């Protein structure tokens, strides 16, 4: 009989993508490692996790993308229970940030069984915990205006189509105040606890999810200028340079005041519309099962993806 623990695992039984179906097959094939709980919604995932925390479970595993993880994290914030991750989403940004083998569920299970627990920073947007990033304005509006039907037909291109439409809208005005008194004004805000955004894009080049600081990009101009300066920043690795319309800030907390109600998202999930936002550290850090050497794990995973190329990535995605 195996001495390895049996983890409570939360998953979405209605996953419609090819990767989602592969994940379900993997869970069925490895059911001896898990007590499986099907989640009907993010609120359901949070409520299930709250029960596991109350029962004293040391680890709760989420099999899904960043949105599923965010639902579980709402209940783990401030507790001793650690988050385990089986990357089963499209982007798996948090898994990439941790250096998890995001293209192999089997190797991710090996990380779980190794049992190394790392504490990482956890922040909140108006009390809603987020692991990786949050957005106020433009990117949240893109999420808000991209229906599931469009994502099903066009995939990630659906977000680009919505972005083109949103770029033509009159932007809101925002005032961003750091906890040290610095003030900036802009039209949209992105906050990063980790360095990555939307997959392998290193948007927050100074970010470290163990430095107790939040990195914030304040975009001061909308439309064409927003796009061109963002692309220049990504190309040069100098997002927020002196000649850019993007300001890069680091602080422990921020307040964002908007001239009208604007959408807000956390870890890619739409939270709602807000006019006043507080970004602040959670009371406690998040405990997460991770590769023991997170930095090398991230570098290794990204280098393998680059060296193997597109065709090999498809094969890696099937290595469950």
C-alpha positions in Angstrom: 0.0 0.0 0.0 1.3 3.5 -0.9 2.4 5.8 1.8 1.7 8.8 -0.4 -1.2 11.1 0.8 -4.6 11.2 -0.9 -5.3 14.8 -1.8 -8.7 16.4 -1.9 -8.9 17.7 -5.5 -11.3 20.2 -7.0 -11.9 20.1 -10.7 -14.4 21.3 -13.3 -16.3 18.3 -14.7 -17.7 20.4 -17.6 -14.3 21.3 -19.1 -15.0 21.5 -22.8 -11.5 21.9 -24.3 -9.2 19.1 -25.4 -6.9 19.8 -22.5 -9.9 19.6 -20.1 -10.9 16.2 -21.4 -7.3 14.9 -21.1 -7.2 16.2 -17.5 -10.4 14.2 -16.7 -8.8 11.1 -18.2 -5.7 11.7 -16.1 -7.7 12.1 -12.9 -9.6 8.9 -13.6 -6.4 7.0 -14.3 -4.8 8.3 -11.1 -7.9 8.3 -8.8 -6.0 6.5 -6.1 -4.0 9.7 -5.4 -7.1 11.9 -5.0 -10.5 12.4 -3.4 -12.2 14.0 -6.4 -14.7 16.8 -6.0 -16.5 18.3 -9.0 -17.0 22.0 -8.8 -20.0 23.7 -10.4 -18.7 27.2 -10.1 -15.9 29.3 -8.6 -18.1 29.9 -5.5 -18.6 26.2 -5.3 -14.8 25.7 -5.4 -14.4 28.2 -2.6 -17.1 26.6 -0.4 -15.5 23.1 -0.9 -12.1 24.5 0.0 -13.5 26.1 3.1 -14.7 22.7 4.3 -11.3 21.1 3.6 -9.6 23.8 5.6 -12.0 23.3 8.5 -11.3 19.6 8.4 -7.5 20.3 8.7 -6.4 19.1 5.3 -2.7 20.1 4.8 -3.1 20.4 1.0 -6.0 21.2 -1.3 -5.3 20.5 -5.0 -6.9 22.6 -7.9 -7.0 21.0 -11.3 -7.7 23.8 -13.7 -6.5 27.2 -15.0 -5.9 30.4 -13.1 -9.6 31.2 -12.6 -10.2 27.8 -10.9 -7.1 28.4 -8.7 -8.3 31.8 -7.8 -11.6 30.3 -6.5 -9.7 27.9 -4.3 -7.3 30.6 -3.1 -10.2 32.7 -1.7 -10.7 30.1 1.0 -7.0 29.3 1.5 -6.0 32.9 2.2 -4.8 33.3 5.8 -4.8 29.5 6.6 -2.2 26.8 7.1 -3.6 24.7 4.2 -1.3 24.7 1.1 -2.4 25.0 -2.5 -1.5 22.2 -4.8 -1.7 22.8 -8.6 -2.4 20.5 -11.5 -2.2 22.9 -14.5 -5.2 22.1 -16.7 -6.0 25.5 -18.1 -5.1 27.3 -21.4 -2.4 29.6 -20.1 -1.6 28.3 -16.5 0.2 31.6 -15.7 0.6 30.9 -12.0 1.9 27.4 -12.6 4.5 28.9 -15.0 5.5 31.5 -12.4 6.1 28.7 -9.9 8.2 26.8 -12.4 5.8 23.9 -12.4 6.0 21.5 -15.4 2.9 23.1 -16.9 2.7 20.7 -19.9 2.8 17.5 -17.9 0.2 16.6 -15.3 2.2 13.5 -14.4 5.3 15.6 -13.6 3.1 18.1 -11.7 1.8 15.2 -9.6 5.5 14.3 -8.9 6.0 17.8 -7.6 2.9 17.4 -5.3 4.3 14.1 -4.0 7.7 15.6 -3.3 5.8 17.9 -0.9 8.0 21.0 -0.9 5.9 23.9 0.4 6.8 27.5 -0.5 5.3 30.7 0.9 4.5 33.3 -1.7 3.0 36.8 -1.4 -0.7 37.1 -1.7 -2.5 40.4 -2.4 -6.1 41.5 -2.4 -8.1 43.8 -4.7 -11.0 45.3 -2.5 -10.7 42.2 -0.3 -10.6 39.7 -3.2 -7.4 37.7 -3.0 -5.2 37.2 -6.2 -2.1 35.2 -6.7 -0.7 36.5 -9.9 -2.3 39.8 -11.2 -5.2 42.1 -11.2 -6.5 44.7 -13.7 -8.7 47.8 -13.5 -10.0 49.2 -16.8 -8.9 48.1 -20.2 -7.9 44.4 -19.8 -10.9 43.8 -17.5 -13.2 45.4 -20.0 -11.8 43.1 -22.7 -12.6 40.1 -20.5 -16.1 41.5 -19.8 -16.8 41.9 -23.5 -15.6 38.5 -24.6 -18.4 36.0 -24.5 -17.8 32.3 -24.0 -19.3 31.5 -27.4 -16.6 33.7 -29.0 -13.8 32.1 -27.1 -15.1 28.7 -28.1 -15.0 29.6 -31.8 -11.9 31.8 -32.0 -9.8 30.8 -28.9 -7.4 33.5 -27.7 -8.1 35.5 -30.8 -11.5 36.3 -29.3 -9.8 38.5 -26.7 -7.8 40.3 -29.5 -11.1 41.0 -31.3 -12.6 42.5 -28.2 -9.5 44.5 -27.5 -9.7 46.2 -30.9 -13.3 47.2 -30.1 -12.4 48.5 -26.6 -9.5 50.5 -27.8 -11.9 52.8 -29.6 -13.9 53.6 -26.4 -13.4 56.8 -24.4 -11.2 55.7 -21.5 -11.8 56.5 -17.9 -9.6 58.7 -15.8 -7.8 57.2 -12.8 -5.8 58.5 -9.9 -3.3 56.0 -8.5 -1.8 56.7 -5.0 1.0 54.6 -3.6 1.3 54.0 0.2 4.4 56.2 0.2 2.5 59.2 -1.2 3.5 59.0 -4.9 0.6 59.9 -7.2 0.1 59.0 -10.9 -2.8 59.5 -13.3 -3.8 57.2 -16.1 -6.5 55.4 -18.0 -6.0 51.8 -16.9 -3.9 49.9 -14.3 -2.3 46.4 -14.2 -0.9 45.0 -11.0 1.5 42.1 -10.9 2.4 39.9 -7.9 4.5 37.8 -10.3 6.4 38.7 -13.5 4.2 36.9 -16.0 1.0 38.1 -17.8 -1.2 36.0 -20.1 1.2 33.1 -20.4 4.9 33.6 -21.1 4.8 37.4 -21.4 7.1 38.9 -18.8 5.2 42.1 -18.3 6.4 43.0 -14.8 10.1 42.7 -15.2 11.0 43.7 -11.6 8.3 41.5 -9.9 9.1 38.8 -7.4 6.2 37.1 -5.6 8.4 36.8 -2.5 9.5 40.4 -2.1 6.3 41.7 -0.3 5.9 44.3 -3.0 3.3 44.8 -5.7 4.3 46.0 -9.2 1.8 48.3 -10.9 1.7 49.6 -14.5 -0.2 52.8 -15.0 -1.1 53.4 -18.6 -1.4 57.2 -19.2 -2.7 57.1 -22.7 -5.3 55.0 -24.5 -5.8 53.7 -28.0 -2.8 53.4 -30.4 -0.3 54.8 -27.9 -1.2 52.2 -25.3 -0.5 49.4 -27.8 2.7 50.8 -29.3 4.3 51.7 -25.9 3.3 48.3 -24.5 4.9 46.5 -27.4 8.0 48.6 -27.2 8.3 47.8 -23.5 7.9 44.1 -24.0 10.5 44.1 -26.9 13.1 46.0 -24.9 12.4 44.6 -21.5 12.0 48.2 -20.2 8.3 48.6 -19.5 7.9 52.1 -18.0 10.9 53.8 -19.4 11.3 57.6 -19.4 10.1 57.9 -23.0 7.0 55.6 -22.5 3.4 56.5 -21.7 3.5 53.6 -19.2 4.6 54.3 -15.6 6.1 51.4 -13.6 5.5 51.6 -9.8 6.4 49.3 -6.9 4.8 49.7 -3.4 3.2 47.6 -0.7 -0.3 49.0 -1.4 -2.2 51.3 -3.8 -5.4 53.1 -4.0 -7.1 53.6 -7.4 -9.8 56.2 -7.8 -11.8 56.2 -11.1 -14.1 58.9 -12.5 -16.7 56.3 -13.3 -17.5 52.6 -12.7 -15.0 50.4 -14.5 -14.5 46.6 -14.7 -12.0 44.9 -12.4 -10.5 41.4 -12.8 -8.3 39.2 -10.7 -6.3 36.3 -12.1 -8.3 36.6 -15.3 -11.7 36.4 -13.6 -14.1 39.3 -13.8 -14.9 40.6 -10.3 -17.3 43.3 -11.1 -17.4 47.1 -11.7 -15.8 49.5 -9.3 -15.0 53.2 -8.8 -12.6 52.9 -5.9 -10.0 50.1 -5.6 -7.6 49.2 -2.8 -4.7 46.9 -3.7 -3.1 45.6 -0.5 -1.3 42.6 1.0 -3.4 39.8 2.4 -3.0 39.2 6.2 -0.9 36.1 5.5 1.1 34.7 2.6 -0.1 31.8 0.5 1.4 28.4 1.1 1.8 26.5 -2.2 3.3 23.2 -3.2 6.1 24.1 -5.7 9.4 22.8 -7.2 12.1 23.2 -4.5 14.1 25.5 -6.8 11.4 27.8 -8.2 13.7 30.1 -10.2 15.4 27.2 -12.0 12.1 25.5 -12.5 10.6 28.5 -14.3 13.8 28.9 -16.5 13.9 25.2 -17.3 10.2 25.0 -18.3 10.4 28.1 -20.5 13.7 27.0 -22.2 12.2 23.5 -22.9 9.1 25.1 -24.5 11.3 27.3 -26.7 13.7 24.6 -27.7 11.0 22.0 -28.5 9.1 24.4 -30.7 5.4 24.4 -31.6 5.1 20.8 -32.8 6.8 19.4 -29.7 4.6 21.6 -27.5 1.6 19.8 -28.8 3.2 16.5 -27.9 4.1 17.8 -24.4 0.5 18.9 -23.9 -0.4 15.2 -24.3 2.1 13.9 -21.9 -0.3 13.5 -19.0 
